[in-house]
Amino acid sequence: MSSSESAPTFAELFEINELKDQVQEKDTVILKLKEKLKSLNGDVRERKVTREVKEIETLNLELDHKVTKLAAENEHLKQTYKQLFESIKSSRVQSKDHYDDLINKVNLKSVEVFDLNASLQEK
């Protein structure tokens, strides 16, 4: 083998260097694209998280309104039942007084009837 066969020519060296430069440029482009992709993925994740947070905040606000509405309705029902209870309690006292009065009258009439029967039997 001669040294000319093993040693690259100037044109071959030039072509090799040019190919190395192209590979280096492509590596640089690939690296930049990877960085851009990573950045875009981060942006997508950040937007997704932001959207999910907004959805949760909206849902939370809706639930707050429902809770407030239910609390007001609950308070109204408490007042209504309290008024009904007071009304029933008052009616119960009045009814008891009326029943007691009627029982006393019946007892008095029973005594009168008993006395009349006793006096009739004496005759």
A tleap script that builds the chain and sets N, CA, C and O, in Angstrom:
source leaprc.protein.ff14SB
mol = sequence {
  NMET SER SER SER GLU SER ALA PRO THR PHE
  ALA GLU LEU PHE GLU ILE ASN GLU LEU LYS
  ASP GLN VAL GLN GLU LYS ASP THR VAL ILE
  LEU LYS LEU LYS GLU LYS LEU LYS SER LEU
  ASN GLY ASP VAL ARG GLU ARG LYS VAL THR
  ARG GLU VAL LYS GLU ILE GLU THR LEU ASN
  LEU GLU LEU ASP HIE LYS VAL THR LYS LEU
  ALA ALA GLU ASN GLU HIE LEU LYS GLN THR
  TYR LYS GLN LEU PHE GLU SER ILE LYS SER
  SER ARG VAL GLN SER LYS ASP HIE TYR ASP
  ASP LEU ILE ASN LYS VAL ASN LEU LYS SER
  VAL GLU VAL PHE ASP LEU ASN ALA SER LEU
  GLN GLU CLYS
}
set mol.1.N position { 0.813 -1.174 0.000 }
set mol.1.CA position { 0.000 0.000 0.000 }
set mol.1.C position { 0.856 1.235 0.000 }
set mol.1.O position { 1.880 1.334 0.676 }
set mol.2.N position { 0.401 2.139 -0.765 }
set mol.2.CA position { 1.147 3.388 -0.806 }
set mol.2.C position { 0.487 4.380 0.120 }
set mol.2.O position { -0.671 4.221 0.505 }
set mol.3.N position { 1.227 5.389 0.466 }
set mol.3.CA position { 0.714 6.391 1.392 }
set mol.3.C position { -0.407 7.207 0.771 }
set mol.3.O position { -1.245 7.756 1.486 }
set mol.4.N position { -0.433 7.292 -0.563 }
set mol.4.CA position { -1.484 8.063 -1.219 }
set mol.4.C position { -2.822 7.334 -1.160 }
set mol.4.O position { -3.879 7.964 -1.185 }
set mol.5.N position { -2.773 6.004 -1.083 }
set mol.5.CA position { -4.024 5.255 -1.009 }
set mol.5.C position { -4.657 5.388 0.377 }
set mol.5.O position { -5.882 5.440 0.493 }
set mol.6.N position { -3.851 5.442 1.407 }
set mol.6.CA position { -4.392 5.496 2.755 }
set mol.6.C position { -4.685 6.921 3.202 }
set mol.6.O position { -5.579 7.118 4.025 }
set mol.7.N position { -4.005 7.879 2.718 }
set mol.7.CA position { -4.222 9.270 3.121 }
set mol.7.C position { -5.327 9.877 2.271 }
set mol.7.O position { -5.325 9.733 1.049 }
set mol.8.N position { -6.290 10.569 2.927 }
set mol.8.CA position { -7.365 11.184 2.154 }
set mol.8.C position { -6.846 12.383 1.356 }
set mol.8.O position { -5.899 13.063 1.754 }
set mol.9.N position { -7.480 12.606 0.255 }
set mol.9.CA position { -7.098 13.744 -0.582 }
set mol.9.C position { -7.679 15.011 0.020 }
set mol.9.O position { -8.500 14.974 0.936 }
set mol.10.N position { -7.235 16.116 -0.516 }
set mol.10.CA position { -7.729 17.407 -0.051 }
set mol.10.C position { -9.236 17.509 -0.260 }
set mol.10.O position { -9.949 18.004 0.613 }
set mol.11.N position { -9.716 17.056 -1.384 }
set mol.11.CA position { -11.148 17.112 -1.691 }
set mol.11.C position { -11.930 16.236 -0.711 }
set mol.11.O position { -13.008 16.614 -0.252 }
set mol.12.N position { -11.370 15.053 -0.394 }
set mol.12.CA position { -12.040 14.168 0.553 }
set mol.12.C position { -12.067 14.789 1.952 }
set mol.12.O position { -13.073 14.709 2.658 }
set mol.13.N position { -10.953 15.406 2.341 }
set mol.13.CA position { -10.905 16.084 3.643 }
set mol.13.C position { -11.923 17.222 3.699 }
set mol.13.O position { -12.614 17.415 4.699 }
set mol.14.N position { -11.992 17.966 2.597 }
set mol.14.CA position { -12.940 19.064 2.525 }
set mol.14.C position { -14.372 18.535 2.650 }
set mol.14.O position { -15.193 19.102 3.372 }
set mol.15.N position { -14.662 17.434 1.933 }
set mol.15.CA position { -16.003 16.845 1.970 }
set mol.15.C position { -16.318 16.302 3.364 }
set mol.15.O position { -17.436 16.466 3.854 }
set mol.16.N position { -15.339 15.658 4.005 }
set mol.16.CA position { -15.527 15.131 5.362 }
set mol.16.C position { -15.830 16.267 6.329 }
set mol.16.O position { -16.749 16.170 7.142 }
set mol.17.N position { -15.059 17.338 6.241 }
set mol.17.CA position { -15.289 18.497 7.114 }
set mol.17.C position { -16.662 19.116 6.863 }
set mol.17.O position { -17.349 19.533 7.795 }
set mol.18.N position { -17.047 19.168 5.596 }
set mol.18.CA position { -18.355 19.714 5.256 }
set mol.18.C position { -19.467 18.832 5.837 }
set mol.18.O position { -20.454 19.346 6.363 }
set mol.19.N position { -19.311 17.513 5.742 }
set mol.19.CA position { -20.288 16.582 6.312 }
set mol.19.C position { -20.337 16.710 7.834 }
set mol.19.O position { -21.409 16.653 8.436 }
set mol.20.N position { -19.160 16.884 8.450 }
set mol.20.CA position { -19.117 17.078 9.907 }
set mol.20.C position { -19.875 18.348 10.294 }
set mol.20.O position { -20.622 18.364 11.272 }
set mol.21.N position { -19.672 19.414 9.510 }
set mol.21.CA position { -20.381 20.666 9.776 }
set mol.21.C position { -21.897 20.475 9.648 }
set mol.21.O position { -22.666 20.983 10.463 }
set mol.22.N position { -22.312 19.737 8.617 }
set mol.22.CA position { -23.747 19.483 8.426 }
set mol.22.C position { -24.319 18.682 9.604 }
set mol.22.O position { -25.407 18.975 10.100 }
set mol.23.N position { -23.565 17.670 10.036 }
set mol.23.CA position { -24.002 16.862 11.173 }
set mol.23.C position { -24.104 17.741 12.419 }
set mol.23.O position { -25.065 17.639 13.181 }
set mol.24.N position { -23.105 18.606 12.621 }
set mol.24.CA position { -23.114 19.501 13.774 }
set mol.24.C position { -24.316 20.437 13.714 }
set mol.24.O position { -24.983 20.660 14.724 }
set mol.25.N position { -24.594 20.988 12.523 }
set mol.25.CA position { -25.756 21.868 12.369 }
set mol.25.C position { -27.049 21.116 12.676 }
set mol.25.O position { -27.933 21.634 13.358 }
set mol.26.N position { -27.145 19.889 12.164 }
set mol.26.CA position { -28.349 19.090 12.409 }
set mol.26.C position { -28.478 18.759 13.891 }
set mol.26.O position { -29.579 18.790 14.440 }
set mol.27.N position { -27.356 18.442 14.542 }
set mol.27.CA position { -27.389 18.185 15.985 }
set mol.27.C position { -27.871 19.420 16.742 }
set mol.27.O position { -28.655 19.318 17.686 }
set mol.28.N position { -27.390 20.585 16.315 }
set mol.28.CA position { -27.801 21.837 16.947 }
set mol.28.C position { -29.300 22.069 16.739 }
set mol.28.O position { -30.010 22.439 17.673 }
set mol.29.N position { -29.775 21.850 15.514 }
set mol.29.CA position { -31.205 22.015 15.218 }
set mol.29.C position { -32.025 21.037 16.061 }
set mol.29.O position { -33.051 21.412 16.628 }
set mol.30.N position { -31.573 19.785 16.141 }
set mol.30.CA position { -32.280 18.772 16.940 }
set mol.30.C position { -32.331 19.198 18.401 }
set mol.30.O position { -33.376 19.096 19.043 }
set mol.31.N position { -31.207 19.677 18.930 }
set mol.31.CA position { -31.156 20.120 20.322 }
set mol.31.C position { -32.119 21.285 20.553 }
set mol.31.O position { -32.852 21.303 21.542 }
set mol.32.N position { -32.115 22.259 19.634 }
set mol.32.CA position { -33.025 23.399 19.765 }
set mol.32.C position { -34.489 22.954 19.675 }
set mol.32.O position { -35.341 23.450 20.412 }
set mol.33.N position { -34.771 22.014 18.764 }
set mol.33.CA position { -36.139 21.508 18.639 }
set mol.33.C position { -36.566 20.760 19.900 }
set mol.33.O position { -37.714 20.872 20.329 }
set mol.34.N position { -35.643 19.997 20.496 }
set mol.34.CA position { -35.952 19.299 21.746 }
set mol.34.C position { -36.260 20.299 22.854 }
set mol.34.O position { -37.206 20.115 23.619 }
set mol.35.N position { -35.452 21.365 22.938 }
set mol.35.CA position { -35.691 22.398 23.946 }
set mol.35.C position { -37.040 23.080 23.720 }
set mol.35.O position { -37.788 23.336 24.664 }
set mol.36.N position { -37.338 23.370 22.438 }
set mol.36.CA position { -38.613 24.005 22.104 }
set mol.36.C position { -39.778 23.080 22.462 }
set mol.36.O position { -40.790 23.530 23.001 }
set mol.37.N position { -39.633 21.792 22.162 }
set mol.37.CA position { -40.664 20.809 22.483 }
set mol.37.C position { -40.880 20.726 23.988 }
set mol.37.O position { -42.014 20.672 24.464 }
set mol.38.N position { -39.767 20.717 24.736 }
set mol.38.CA position { -39.868 20.673 26.198 }
set mol.38.C position { -40.591 21.925 26.703 }
set mol.38.O position { -41.436 21.845 27.595 }
set mol.39.N position { -40.252 23.074 26.128 }
set mol.39.CA position { -40.891 24.330 26.518 }
set mol.39.C position { -42.384 24.303 26.189 }
set mol.39.O position { -43.214 24.719 26.997 }
set mol.40.N position { -42.714 23.808 24.989 }
set mol.40.CA position { -44.122 23.729 24.594 }
set mol.40.C position { -44.885 22.760 25.485 }
set mol.40.O position { -46.024 23.030 25.867 }
set mol.41.N position { -44.260 21.631 25.817 }
set mol.41.CA position { -44.906 20.676 26.719 }
set mol.41.C position { -45.166 21.321 28.076 }
set mol.41.O position { -46.224 21.131 28.675 }
set mol.42.N position { -44.187 22.085 28.551 }
set mol.42.CA position { -44.363 22.803 29.818 }
set mol.42.C position { -45.505 23.794 29.721 }
set mol.42.O position { -46.313 23.905 30.642 }
set mol.43.N position { -45.578 24.524 28.596 }
set mol.43.CA position { -46.659 25.487 28.394 }
set mol.43.C position { -48.015 24.784 28.361 }
set mol.43.O position { -48.989 25.259 28.944 }
set mol.44.N position { -48.060 23.645 27.670 }
set mol.44.CA position { -49.316 22.892 27.583 }
set mol.44.C position { -49.740 22.436 28.975 }
set mol.44.O position { -50.905 22.569 29.347 }
set mol.45.N position { -48.791 21.897 29.745 }
set mol.45.CA position { -49.106 21.453 31.106 }
set mol.45.C position { -49.573 22.631 31.956 }
set mol.45.O position { -50.538 22.527 32.714 }
set mol.46.N position { -48.869 23.752 31.814 }
set mol.46.CA position { -49.233 24.934 32.600 }
set mol.46.C position { -50.628 25.426 32.220 }
set mol.46.O position { -51.419 25.777 33.095 }
set mol.47.N position { -50.934 25.453 30.923 }
set mol.47.CA position { -52.268 25.876 30.485 }
set mol.47.C position { -53.326 24.898 30.974 }
set mol.47.O position { -54.415 25.300 31.383 }
set mol.48.N position { -52.998 23.605 30.930 }
set mol.48.CA position { -53.946 22.589 31.394 }
set mol.48.C position { -54.217 22.772 32.885 }
set mol.48.O position { -55.367 22.726 33.323 }
set mol.49.N position { -53.156 22.980 33.658 }
set mol.49.CA position { -53.314 23.186 35.102 }
set mol.49.C position { -54.123 24.454 35.359 }
set mol.49.O position { -55.011 24.464 36.211 }
set mol.50.N position { -53.820 25.519 34.626 }
set mol.50.CA position { -54.553 26.778 34.785 }
set mol.50.C position { -56.033 26.577 34.464 }
set mol.50.O position { -56.902 27.069 35.184 }
set mol.51.N position { -56.316 25.851 33.380 }
set mol.51.CA position { -57.705 25.584 32.994 }
set mol.51.C position { -58.406 24.758 34.071 }
set mol.51.O position { -59.547 25.043 34.436 }
set mol.52.N position { -57.719 23.735 34.577 }
set mol.52.CA position { -58.311 22.895 35.620 }
set mol.52.C position { -58.566 23.695 36.896 }
set mol.52.O position { -59.587 23.505 37.556 }
set mol.53.N position { -57.642 24.585 37.243 }
set mol.53.CA position { -57.829 25.429 38.432 }
set mol.53.C position { -59.049 26.329 38.242 }
set mol.53.O position { -59.853 26.495 39.160 }
set mol.54.N position { -59.185 26.912 37.043 }
set mol.54.CA position { -60.347 27.769 36.782 }
set mol.54.C position { -61.644 26.968 36.857 }
set mol.54.O position { -62.643 27.442 37.398 }
set mol.55.N position { -61.623 25.743 36.310 }
set mol.55.CA position { -62.818 24.893 36.373 }
set mol.55.C position { -63.171 24.577 37.829 }
set mol.55.O position { -64.340 24.612 38.211 }
set mol.56.N position { -62.162 24.274 38.627 }
set mol.56.CA position { -62.389 23.961 40.043 }
set mol.56.C position { -62.912 25.193 40.775 }
set mol.56.O position { -63.822 25.089 41.598 }
set mol.57.N position { -62.337 26.359 40.478 }
set mol.57.CA position { -62.807 27.590 41.121 }
set mol.57.C position { -64.262 27.876 40.753 }
set mol.57.O position { -65.054 28.285 41.602 }
set mol.58.N position { -64.611 27.658 39.476 }
set mol.58.CA position { -65.995 27.866 39.034 }
set mol.58.C position { -66.931 26.902 39.749 }
set mol.58.O position { -67.989 27.298 40.237 }
set mol.59.N position { -66.535 25.639 39.807 }
set mol.59.CA position { -67.343 24.627 40.499 }
set mol.59.C position { -67.482 24.976 41.979 }
set mol.59.O position { -68.563 24.848 42.554 }
set mol.60.N position { -66.389 25.415 42.587 }
set mol.60.CA position { -66.407 25.798 43.999 }
set mol.60.C position { -67.369 26.965 44.230 }
set mol.60.O position { -68.112 26.978 45.212 }
set mol.61.N position { -67.351 27.929 43.335 }
set mol.61.CA position { -68.253 29.078 43.440 }
set mol.61.C position { -69.711 28.633 43.312 }
set mol.61.O position { -70.573 29.079 44.069 }
set mol.62.N position { -69.977 27.746 42.344 }
set mol.62.CA position { -71.339 27.228 42.179 }
set mol.62.C position { -71.787 26.489 43.441 }
set mol.62.O position { -72.922 26.647 43.891 }
set mol.63.N position { -70.895 25.689 44.000 }
set mol.63.CA position { -71.231 24.949 45.220 }
set mol.63.C position { -71.456 25.899 46.394 }
set mol.63.O position { -72.344 25.670 47.215 }
set mol.64.N position { -70.658 26.962 46.477 }
set mol.64.CA position { -70.867 27.969 47.529 }
set mol.64.C position { -72.263 28.576 47.425 }
set mol.64.O position { -72.950 28.754 48.431 }
set mol.65.N position { -72.681 28.894 46.182 }
set mol.65.CA position { -74.020 29.463 45.987 }
set mol.65.C position { -75.095 28.464 46.414 }
set mol.65.O position { -76.074 28.834 47.062 }
set mol.66.N position { -74.907 27.204 46.048 }
set mol.66.CA position { -75.889 26.176 46.434 }
set mol.66.C position { -75.953 26.032 47.950 }
set mol.66.O position { -77.037 25.928 48.523 }
set mol.67.N position { -74.787 26.028 48.598 }
set mol.67.CA position { -74.755 25.900 50.062 }
set mol.67.C position { -75.448 27.096 50.710 }
set mol.67.O position { -76.219 26.930 51.656 }
set mol.68.N position { -75.180 28.284 50.211 }
set mol.68.CA position { -75.816 29.491 50.747 }
set mol.68.C position { -77.332 29.414 50.579 }
set mol.68.O position { -78.087 29.734 51.498 }
set mol.69.N position { -77.767 28.986 49.396 }
set mol.69.CA position { -79.206 28.863 49.133 }
set mol.69.C position { -79.830 27.820 50.062 }
set mol.69.O position { -80.898 28.052 50.629 }
set mol.70.N position { -79.163 26.674 50.218 }
set mol.70.CA position { -79.690 25.622 51.095 }
set mol.70.C position { -79.698 26.063 52.557 }
set mol.70.O position { -80.616 25.721 53.303 }
set mol.71.N position { -78.687 26.815 52.966 }
set mol.71.CA position { -78.647 27.310 54.347 }
set mol.71.C position { -79.817 28.270 54.597 }
set mol.71.O position { -80.446 28.224 55.654 }
set mol.72.N position { -80.103 29.133 53.625 }
set mol.72.CA position { -81.233 30.064 53.764 }
set mol.72.C position { -82.552 29.289 53.809 }
set mol.72.O position { -83.435 29.594 54.611 }
set mol.73.N position { -82.672 28.287 52.942 }
set mol.73.CA position { -83.887 27.466 52.938 }
set mol.73.C position { -84.031 26.716 54.264 }
set mol.73.O position { -85.132 26.606 54.804 }
set mol.74.N position { -82.921 26.206 54.780 }
set mol.74.CA position { -82.930 25.498 56.062 }
set mol.74.C position { -83.373 26.435 57.189 }
set mol.74.O position { -84.167 26.045 58.045 }
set mol.75.N position { -82.868 27.650 57.188 }
set mol.75.CA position { -83.246 28.628 58.217 }
set mol.75.C position { -84.738 28.949 58.127 }
set mol.75.O position { -85.420 29.060 59.145 }
set mol.76.N position { -85.234 29.097 56.898 }
set mol.76.CA position { -86.666 29.358 56.699 }
set mol.76.C position { -87.499 28.194 57.243 }
set mol.76.O position { -88.505 28.409 57.918 }
set mol.77.N position { -87.078 26.966 56.947 }
set mol.77.CA position { -87.807 25.790 57.443 }
set mol.77.C position { -87.769 25.719 58.968 }
set mol.77.O position { -88.763 25.357 59.598 }
set mol.78.N position { -86.633 26.062 59.562 }
set mol.78.CA position { -86.539 26.078 61.029 }
set mol.78.C position { -87.567 27.042 61.615 }
set mol.78.O position { -88.267 26.710 62.572 }
set mol.79.N position { -87.653 28.239 61.032 }
set mol.79.CA position { -88.604 29.242 61.520 }
set mol.79.C position { -90.044 28.754 61.339 }
set mol.79.O position { -90.879 28.919 62.229 }
set mol.80.N position { -90.325 28.155 60.186 }
set mol.80.CA position { -91.678 27.654 59.922 }
set mol.80.C position { -92.056 26.585 60.932 }
set mol.80.O position { -93.146 26.628 61.503 }
set mol.81.N position { -91.166 25.626 61.160 }
set mol.81.CA position { -91.463 24.555 62.119 }
set mol.81.C position { -91.548 25.076 63.551 }
set mol.81.O position { -92.328 24.565 64.355 }
set mol.82.N position { -90.754 26.083 63.867 }
set mol.82.CA position { -90.834 26.677 65.203 }
set mol.82.C position { -92.205 27.325 65.398 }
set mol.82.O position { -92.832 27.168 66.446 }
set mol.83.N position { -92.664 28.059 64.375 }
set mol.83.CA position { -93.983 28.688 64.458 }
set mol.83.C position { -95.088 27.640 64.568 }
set mol.83.O position { -96.031 27.802 65.342 }
set mol.84.N position { -94.966 26.562 63.787 }
set mol.84.CA position { -95.962 25.489 63.870 }
set mol.84.C position { -95.967 24.855 65.256 }
set mol.84.O position { -97.028 24.584 65.816 }
set mol.85.N position { -94.787 24.623 65.802 }
set mol.85.CA position { -94.688 24.033 67.135 }
set mol.85.C position { -95.345 24.933 68.172 }
set mol.85.O position { -96.109 24.466 69.017 }
set mol.86.N position { -95.042 26.232 68.100 }
set mol.86.CA position { -95.639 27.181 69.052 }
set mol.86.C position { -97.159 27.208 68.905 }
set mol.86.O position { -97.884 27.271 69.898 }
set mol.87.N position { -97.633 27.160 67.670 }
set mol.87.CA position { -99.075 27.160 67.423 }
set mol.87.C position { -99.719 25.895 67.994 }
set mol.87.O position { -100.766 25.968 68.638 }
set mol.88.N position { -99.104 24.752 67.763 }
set mol.88.CA position { -99.626 23.481 68.290 }
set mol.88.C position { -99.600 23.492 69.811 }
set mol.88.O position { -100.543 23.041 70.461 }
set mol.89.N position { -98.518 24.007 70.367 }
set mol.89.CA position { -98.386 24.068 71.826 }
set mol.89.C position { -99.510 24.918 72.425 }
set mol.89.O position { -100.120 24.540 73.425 }
set mol.90.N position { -99.769 26.055 71.809 }
set mol.90.CA position { -100.827 26.950 72.287 }
set mol.90.C position { -102.194 26.275 72.153 }
set mol.90.O position { -103.009 26.330 73.074 }
set mol.91.N position { -102.441 25.642 71.010 }
set mol.91.CA position { -103.717 24.938 70.799 }
set mol.91.C position { -103.878 23.805 71.796 }
set mol.91.O position { -104.982 23.559 72.284 }
set mol.92.N position { -102.809 23.126 72.097 }
set mol.92.CA position { -102.846 22.004 73.044 }
set mol.92.C position { -103.251 22.493 74.436 }
set mol.92.O position { -104.074 21.872 75.108 }
set mol.93.N position { -102.661 23.613 74.859 }
set mol.93.CA position { -102.998 24.173 76.176 }
set mol.93.C position { -104.468 24.577 76.207 }
set mol.93.O position { -105.175 24.287 77.171 }
set mol.94.N position { -104.928 25.251 75.146 }
set mol.94.CA position { -106.335 25.666 75.084 }
set mol.94.C position { -107.260 24.449 75.086 }
set mol.94.O position { -108.276 24.430 75.782 }
set mol.95.N position { -106.896 23.433 74.298 }
set mol.95.CA position { -107.722 22.216 74.246 }
set mol.95.C position { -107.757 21.527 75.597 }
set mol.95.O position { -108.815 21.071 76.029 }
set mol.96.N position { -106.620 21.443 76.271 }
set mol.96.CA position { -106.564 20.791 77.584 }
set mol.96.C position { -107.469 21.530 78.566 }
set mol.96.O position { -108.225 20.909 79.313 }
set mol.97.N position { -107.388 22.855 78.559 }
set mol.97.CA position { -108.252 23.640 79.451 }
set mol.97.C position { -109.726 23.373 79.138 }
set mol.97.O position { -110.539 23.199 80.045 }
set mol.98.N position { -110.053 23.343 77.870 }
set mol.98.CA position { -111.441 23.105 77.455 }
set mol.98.C position { -111.889 21.700 77.867 }
set mol.98.O position { -112.988 21.525 78.393 }
set mol.99.N position { -111.025 20.690 77.625 }
set mol.99.CA position { -111.364 19.310 78.012 }
set mol.99.C position { -111.524 19.184 79.527 }
set mol.99.O position { -112.439 18.516 80.007 }
set mol.100.N position { -110.637 19.825 80.266 }
set mol.100.CA position { -110.738 19.780 81.739 }
set mol.100.C position { -112.061 20.386 82.203 }
set mol.100.O position { -112.718 19.857 83.100 }
set mol.101.N position { -112.443 21.504 81.580 }
set mol.101.CA position { -113.715 22.149 81.925 }
set mol.101.C position { -114.893 21.227 81.615 }
set mol.101.O position { -115.818 21.101 82.418 }
set mol.102.N position { -114.854 20.580 80.438 }
set mol.102.CA position { -115.930 19.649 80.067 }
set mol.102.C position { -115.989 18.455 81.016 }
set mol.102.O position { -117.076 18.011 81.387 }
set mol.103.N position { -114.842 17.940 81.404 }
set mol.103.CA position { -114.791 16.804 82.342 }
set mol.103.C position { -115.395 17.210 83.684 }
set mol.103.O position { -116.143 16.443 84.289 }
set mol.104.N position { -115.069 18.417 84.147 }
set mol.104.CA position { -115.650 18.904 85.412 }
set mol.104.C position { -117.171 19.011 85.307 }
set mol.104.O position { -117.889 18.626 86.229 }
set mol.105.N position { -117.654 19.533 84.184 }
set mol.105.CA position { -119.107 19.652 83.997 }
set mol.105.C position { -119.765 18.272 83.978 }
set mol.105.O position { -120.822 18.076 84.578 }
set mol.106.N position { -119.133 17.311 83.280 }
set mol.106.CA position { -119.678 15.948 83.235 }
set mol.106.C position { -119.685 15.346 84.630 }
set mol.106.O position { -120.648 14.689 85.026 }
set mol.107.N position { -118.609 15.572 85.374 }
set mol.107.CA position { -118.549 15.042 86.746 }
set mol.107.C position { -119.642 15.656 87.620 }
set mol.107.O position { -120.289 14.957 88.400 }
set mol.108.N position { -119.842 16.968 87.484 }
set mol.108.CA position { -120.904 17.624 88.260 }
set mol.108.C position { -122.278 17.069 87.886 }
set mol.108.O position { -123.110 16.810 88.755 }
set mol.109.N position { -122.503 16.891 86.586 }
set mol.109.CA position { -123.780 16.329 86.141 }
set mol.109.C position { -123.936 14.902 86.652 }
set mol.109.O position { -125.031 14.487 87.032 }
set mol.110.N position { -122.833 14.151 86.661 }
set mol.110.CA position { -122.890 12.774 87.177 }
set mol.110.C position { -123.281 12.773 88.644 }
set mol.110.O position { -124.075 11.937 89.077 }
set mol.111.N position { -122.727 13.710 89.415 }
set mol.111.CA position { -123.077 13.815 90.838 }
set mol.111.C position { -124.549 14.175 90.967 }
set mol.111.O position { -125.256 13.605 91.798 }
set mol.112.N position { -125.023 15.124 90.144 }
set mol.112.CA position { -126.439 15.509 90.178 }
set mol.112.C position { -127.329 14.313 89.858 }
set mol.112.O position { -128.324 14.065 90.538 }
set mol.113.N position { -126.955 13.574 88.808 }
set mol.113.CA position { -127.744 12.401 88.417 }
set mol.113.C position { -127.722 11.369 89.535 }
set mol.113.O position { -128.747 10.765 89.849 }
set mol.114.N position { -126.567 11.172 90.126 }
set mol.114.CA position { -126.452 10.212 91.228 }
set mol.114.C position { -127.351 10.631 92.390 }
set mol.114.O position { -128.076 9.815 92.959 }
set mol.115.N position { -127.287 11.924 92.729 }
set mol.115.CA position { -128.125 12.445 93.825 }
set mol.115.C position { -129.608 12.298 93.495 }
set mol.115.O position { -130.402 11.924 94.359 }
set mol.116.N position { -129.989 12.594 92.237 }
set mol.116.CA position { -131.389 12.458 91.833 }
set mol.116.C position { -131.833 11.004 91.906 }
set mol.116.O position { -132.929 10.703 92.380 }
set mol.117.N position { -130.985 10.114 91.439 }
set mol.117.CA position { -131.312 8.682 91.511 }
set mol.117.C position { -131.450 8.240 92.968 }
set mol.117.O position { -132.341 7.463 93.310 }
set mol.118.N position { -130.567 8.741 93.809 }
set mol.118.CA position { -130.623 8.373 95.233 }
set mol.118.C position { -131.912 8.893 95.853 }
set mol.118.O position { -132.563 8.184 96.620 }
set mol.119.N position { -132.285 10.132 95.525 }
set mol.119.CA position { -133.509 10.691 96.111 }
set mol.119.C position { -134.737 9.996 95.548 }
set mol.119.O position { -135.735 9.851 96.254 }
set mol.120.N position { -134.690 9.564 94.295 }
set mol.120.CA position { -135.818 8.841 93.712 }
set mol.120.C position { -135.963 7.466 94.349 }
set mol.120.O position { -137.081 6.982 94.525 }
set mol.121.N position { -134.898 6.858 94.680 }
set mol.121.CA position { -134.970 5.537 95.300 }
set mol.121.C position { -135.446 5.644 96.743 }
set mol.121.O position { -136.016 4.690 97.273 }
set mol.122.N position { -135.226 6.774 97.379 }
set mol.122.CA position { -135.695 6.969 98.760 }
set mol.122.C position { -137.205 7.105 98.775 }
set mol.122.O position { -137.823 6.743 99.777 }
set mol.123.N position { -137.809 7.585 97.766 }
set mol.123.CA position { -139.242 7.835 97.735 }
set mol.123.C position { -139.993 6.618 97.490 }
set mol.123.O position { -141.223 6.652 97.433 }
savepdb mol mol.pdb
quit
